[in-house]
Amino acid sequence: MHLKNSKTVVIKIGSSLLVDDKNKIRKKWLESFAKDLKKLKSKNKEIIIVSSGAIALGCKKMNLKNINLKLDKSQAIASVGQIELMNLFSQTFSKFRLNISQILLTLDDTEERRRSINAKRTFENLFKLGYIPIVNENDTIATSEIKYGDNDRLASRVAQITNADTLVLLSDVDGLFTKNPKIYKDAKLIKKVENLTKDIQGINIKGITKLGKGGMNTKIEAAKICNLSGCDMIIANGLHLSPIDKIEKQNNYTLFESKISKLHARKKWIISSISPKGELTIDDGAKRALINGKSLLAAGIKKVSGKFNKGDHIKIFDINYKEFARGLSSFSSEEINKIKGCQSNEIEKILGYISKSEVVHKDDMVEI
């Protein structure tokens, strides 16, 4: 029921959902999952999959055991396994006419503002083209210092930068329990968490699940990130066939409800940015367009002050030099000085390369 009201959904699946204990690919499960996604797509949902499995499939391909692998060796295995992983998705999803793309991220891609904006635009364009992005950490180049460490946190960052409504973490348990359900028979499923700090007090989350690298602890960390992003999060059992269909039909999962609206979270993120690097002065026509929810185009810019780069935080003033908005610039100050006052279709000719038409995208702008 919860997914019914979500436009953008991020779904994280772990290695154990793709490969069983005997190192066999769970093809039947993957087909049932693809059917689930087909249903979501028919309801005009935007879907992102965050998938583990590159190292597991690499080990399977090379007949190696995934035990105590050194970083450099696991990186090499991941480069082999990544092809296997995408082939697996491609072969299965094509049966259901689902188009997929691959996005490999490192920690800097979501933590560095400029790169996170670029990543967001890529996701948006893939949605417009009708594709499902499959995201994985770029294990082949990520060192221990620049790793997310687990795909729960990676998924929550992807949900954050894409402004997703719901993140679904498919686990090997039904959700968050009062105790470890594998040990205690009186363990109860917590169906809704409205206050993260208060509602999980006294719960020993260590050892509640053995899935993946981080267990329940990293899922709680992911919930904290989602909570601050205005994104709800679900922990549900992914071992069943058609796991998403089960979430929609059965109330047997844990929902972490965010009390912050996405708009508020986005505004807070932009406003709380480090001191603005520059300023733009715009004409009355551009100001009216911004009030009506449009993006800022080059034609309405009268003056550029300061030196800044693409992705930097800037102030926007009206013709009377009254601060009107703040936002993240899609161009550097040098580029804007060249294109200010010009029509969008002239930008490529002036700069000599293809670029965006919006100087500040409406999603990256907050009215003061």
N, C-alpha and C positions, 0 to 999 in steps of 0.2 A: 504493500500500500504506500509506503514511504517513497519508493522510487517513482511512483506515479506523478508526484509533484516536482520531480527533479529534471531539469533540462540537461545538465551536464553531469555525467556519472563517471567516476574513476574506479576501476575494479582491479584490485591487486590479487594475483594468484601466485602461490609459492611452488617450489620445485616438487614437493610431495603430491601436489594435485596433478602434475603432468607425468611424473615418473613414480611407479609404486615401489614397495620394499624389495621386490625382486628385480629392480632396475628395468622394468618393462614400461613402455609408454602407455598411458591410460587413454587410449584412442576413443573409447566409448564415452568417457567423461568429457573429453575435449569436444566431441561432436554435440553432446547435450548442452555444453556451455555455448557453443556456436549457435545453437537453436535459440537459446536464451537471448543472445545478443541480437539475433535476427528480429525477435519480438520487440526488443527495446528500440531497434532502428525503425521498425514499422510505426512506432509511436513518436518518431522524430526526436529521439534522444541522441545527444552527443556522447560518444563513449570513448574512454581511454583505458587501455589495459596496461597495467604495470606488471611485468612478468619476470619471475626468477626462472632458472632452469638452464642457463647457458653452460655453467660449469658441470652440472649434472649430466646434461646431454653430451657435452664434450668428453666427459669420463666414459660414458656409455659407448661413444663412437670409437674411442681409443683403448677400450678395455682396461681402464684404470680405476682404482678405488679412490673415492672422494674423501680421503682421510689424511689429515695433517699435511695438506699441500702447502708448499711455500708460495709466497705471493707471486714471484716471477713465473713459477710453473702454472699456477692457477690462471694467471693472465693469458698464457699461451693456450691453455685448455679452453678458456672462455672464448677465444677468437675462433676456435674450431666449433665449439658448441653453439655460438651465436648463429651460425649459418644453419645448423641443425634445428635450432629453436624456431627460426623464422620460416624454414621449409615446412616444419610441422604445422605451424599456424596457417601458412599459405595453402598447403594441401587440404587441410581440414576446412578452413573458412571459405575457400573457393567453391566448395560443394554447396554452400548456402548463399552464394553470390555476395559475400562480404569482402570488401576491399580493405587491405591492411597496408600500413606503412611502418617503418622502423625509426625510432628515435632513441639514440644512445646519449645519456646525460652523465656529466660529472657534477660534483658538488657545486663547483663555481657557476654552472649553468643556471642554477636556481637561486644561489645566494648573491651573485653579482647582478645588480639591478638591470644593467644594460643587456646582459645576456638573457636574463629572465624575460625581459620584454620581447626579445627576438624569438625566444622559445614559445612564448604565448602567441605571437603572430603566426608561427608555424602551425601550432595546434588549430588556431582559428581557420586558417586556409585549408587545412586537411578536412576539417568539419564541413566547410563549404563544398569541397570536392566529393564529399560522401565517404571519406575514408576513416577507418578506425586506427589511430596511432597505437603501436605497441612499444612501450617504453621499457628500457632496461638500463641499469647502471653500466657505464662503459668500463667494464672490468678489465679490458685489455690494456688500458692506460692509467686507470685510477690507482694511486698508491694508498697506503693505509692512512696517510695524512689528509688525503683529499677524497675520502670515500664517505658515502652516507652510512655505510656499515650494514645496512639492512634495507630491504625494499618496502618495509612499513613506513619508514621515515621518507624514503624517496617518493612513495605514493602520496604522502601528505603534502610534500612540497609541490608535486605536480598538481594536486588538487588546489593548492594555494595560488600558484601562478596562473592557472587556467580559470580561476574563479568558479570552480565546480560547486555543485549543490550538495553532492553526497559522495563520500569515499566509502567503498565496500572492501573490507579486508576479509578475504576468504581464508579461514583458518581450519584447524583440525578439531576444534571444539565449537559448541553452539554460540559461544559468546563469553562474556566476563561472568565468572561465578563467584559466590561468596567464599568458596574454598576450592581446592583442586578436585574436580569431579571424577578424576581417574583414581583418586584415593578415598575421598569421602562421599558416602552415599547420600548424606544429607545436604550436599552442596546445592545451592539454589542459583538459577540463572538470574542475573540482574538485567531486566529487560530495557530499562531506560536510565541513562546517567545524565542528569540535568546540571549538576554542579560537580565538576571533576574532583575538586579538592575535598569536598564534603562527602560525596556519595561513595568514594572508593577508600575512605579512611578505614583502617583496620583490616583491609584485605591483603593477604600475602600473595602478591601477583607473581612472585617467582615460582617457576615450575608449573604454572597452570597449563601452559602448552609448550610442547617441545618443537613445534613447527618452526622451520627457518633458523636464522641466526639469533634473533632477539627474543623470541617468545612473547609473552603477554606484556612484558615491560616496555618493549619498543612500540607495541600497539597503543599503550597509554601515552607514550611520547608523541605518537602520530596524532592521537586524539587531541592533545594539547595544541598542536600546530593547527589542526582543523578548527578547533574551538575559537582560536584567535582570528581565523580567516573567514568566519561566517559560513563554514561548511560543516554539515552533519557527517557523522561517521558510523558505520555499521560493522560489527564483528559478527560473522556468521560462519556456519559449518560449510566448507566447500567440498567436502569429500562425497557428498550426495551427488547423484546425477541431477542435472538441471538446477544448479544451486541458486541462480538468480530467480528462477520461477518459484522456488521454495520460499525465498525471502518475501516475494510479493504475495504469496498465498498463505503463508504461515507466520505467525508472530512469535518466532522462535530464534531470536537473535538479540544482541545488545545494541541499542541505539544511543550514541553519544550526541546529544542535541546541543547545537551551538546557539547561544543566546544573542550573539552579535549578528546583525544583518551583513550580507556580503558587501553592500554599498558602504556601510559604516566602516567595515574592516579595510576596504580598499582606500577610502578617504583617509583613514587613520595612517595607513601605510605611506600614502603620498605626503600628507601634511607633516608626519613625524620624520620625514626625510631630513638628512643633514642640511645645513643652511644652503638655500638656493644659490646656484652658480651664476645665474644671469637673469635678464629681464626682457620681455617682449611688450611693446606697446601696440595695441590693435585699434582699428577704426570701429565706428558705431555699427556698421553692417556685420562685422565679425563678432562683435559683442552680442548682437541680437541672435546670431546663429548659435553661439555658445549657450545662451540662455535657453534656446529651443532644443538643446541636447545634441548639437552638431559638433564635429571636430573642428579644430582651428586649421585653416588653410593658409597658404603663403600669401594669397591675394589680399587678405585683411591685415597683414602685418605692416606697420609703419616704421618701427624702430627696433633695433637690437642693441642691448646693452650687456656688457660683460663678455667673458670668454668661457664657453662651455662645450662639452662633448655630447654626442648622441646618448640619450638615456639619462642625462643629468636633470636635476630638479630645478625648475625655473619659475619665476613669478610672471604673471600676465597682468598688464595695466591697460585701462581704457584710455581714450584720447585726452581725458582730463587728468591723467596720471594718478588715477585712483586704482589701488590693487583690486583686481576683480577675480582672479583665479590663480591656482598653482597647478603645475603639471610636470610631466616627464617629456622632454623634447625628443622627437624622432630624428632630428638633424642637429649638427653642430652649429655653433654661432656663425662660423665662417660660411657654412652652406646657406644658412638662413639669410645672411647679408646679401648673398648672390640672388636668391629667389624671392625675397620679400616683395610684395606688390604684384607678383606674377601669377598667371593662371596655372593650375595644376598640370595641364597638358604641355606646359613649356619647361617644366622642371628637368626632364631628361635631357633636353637640348642644352639647357644652361649648365647643368652639372657635368654632363658628358657620360652619365650612367643612369640606369633605371633605379628609381627610388620610390618611396611611399609618397602618397599625395597629401597626407595629413602631417602638419608640422607638430601638432600635439593631438593625439587621438583622444576621442571623447572618454574612453575608458581609463585614460591616464591623466584625467583632469578633474580638479575639484574647485567648485566655486567657493569663494571666501564669504 
